[in-house]
Amino acid sequence: MDKFPSQKRAVQYLYPPIDPYDQRTLDMGDGHRLYVEQCGNPDGVPVIVLHGGPGGGCSPAMRRYFDPDVFRVVLFDQRGCGRSRPHASVTNNTTWDLVGDIERIRETLGIERFIVFGGSWGATLALVYAISHPERAARLVLRGVFMMTQSELDWFYGGGAGQFWPEPWARFCDLIPEDERGDLIAAYHRRLFSGDLRTETKFAQAWSAWENALASVHSSGQGGEAPGDYARAFARLENHYFTNAGFLAHDGWILANTDRLHGIPGVIVQGRYDMICPPRAAWELARAWPDADLRMIRNAGHALSEPGISAELVRIMDQIAVLSR
């Protein structure tokens, strides 16, 4: 008997895999080289896909939300992760570097404006980019909104989510001495940047497992063990950005600048039971951004692969495709 039939049914909402027609690396001139790919229709409606993390990297599955006859899909691995180099590096790696990278990619590919499609940290970056360059964002399609605020970090790394998931929370905390548990981001930072590869990898896998354990509403609480190289990039970059409050000028910067989004249409797809990025942030964003359509997905958590979230994202992109024909 299939234990998770709804997950199997989710496949029907996804387009078949699309092979890239263009893969390249861009030298950013400051020690970073970015992996960039394009797939779909070279003359189609441009969409740029912003992956999560920071540090998650893009994957072939991310191409499957777009009708390949309609959309020109651009994906890239953000600084320090995936196929971009140097791997796991935090040098010259800030939110504003990433915003500049998106502009460099847009200019290199000769794109005037594009749809910005991002989830979790990718939603954060999409919002910061659109606030900074509103004339370049045709519309936003966001999933699992993260506003890069201290209250969100406190929820996930200060014990809030741990009240619902005490077993994985204990595994995450127990690696740290009791006298350091008042600030787990700082405690993990010391170990993720210790200079000892074995130590960094051990704590990176624990950091990644805590997040992975809470990604799906169907989770058993087991986050699994991510490959060491992937986990190290993911954990170091997340921790680096969270330690520096996303490199934003002040707490609540995104919400304070939503007036810059006025006139940009957007859709927000949010899992009702998202334990990583609680729905309140998506709700607050929608209240402050009149052009946004908030769609709460019942019986869904955080992950892009949640069946209800996948279905809604494909539905949205299909609706945009009809409008674009």
Buried (B, 14 or more C-beta within 10 A) or exposed (E): EEEEEEBEEBEEBBBEEBEBEEEBBBEBEEEBBBBBBBBBBEEBBBBBBBBBBBBBBBBEEBBBBBBBEBBBBBBBBBBBBBBBBBBBBBEEBBBEBBBBBBBBBBEEBEBEBBBBBBBBBBBBBBBBBBBBBBEBBBBBBBBBBBBBBEBBBEBBBBBBBBEEBEEBBEBBBEBBEEEBEEEBBBBBBEBBBEEEEEBBBBBBBBBBBBBBBBBBBBBEEEBEEBEBEBBBBBBBBBBBBBBEBBBBEEBBBBBBBBEBBEEBBBBBBBBEBBBBBBBBBBBBBBEBBEBBEBBBBEEBBBBBBBBBBBBBBBBBBBEBBEEEE
